Amino acid sequence: MIEIFVDGDGCPVKDEVYVVATRYGIRVVLVANSRIHVPEGFGIEMIVVDQGPDVADDWIVENVRAKDVVVTADTPLAARCLEAGAYVLGTNGKIFSEDSIGDRLAARDLNAYLRETGVMSGGPPALSAKDRSRFLSKLDELVQRGLRETGQNAGGERK
């Protein structure tokens, strides 16, 4: 059975994840450094990891399997999950792929440098309604692909 792993700290699209997961009867694993409220009865498991850099990322990488879906805005985590064979979706609805990950890592490093030197400040823009709509559509697409490629129906039943 595929699962959806969510890098939960600061994730702005958790509710959208729950909607798609409920539609397909797929388990969600929300991983964070502190407890986050999750609705009961929707198959959502809250994993609280120790504080520290990359602890949540490491937990996700150690537990994700090929064809699972990972939701994160963290480009290095996305790269590690792609290596594990997972599908990775950014919180802005953009799919991370083997073809795009190198450019995205380079852009991340450049932006970090620009922030350090004071040329650029601030973080990513707030999500728009269009971003949320794209996220829902792309998450649905990745879940369907994962189910199809593992031979499962919605709800986890084997075909």
Order of alpha helices (4+ residues) and beta strands (2+ residues): beta-alpha-beta-beta-alpha-beta-alpha-beta-beta-alpha-alpha
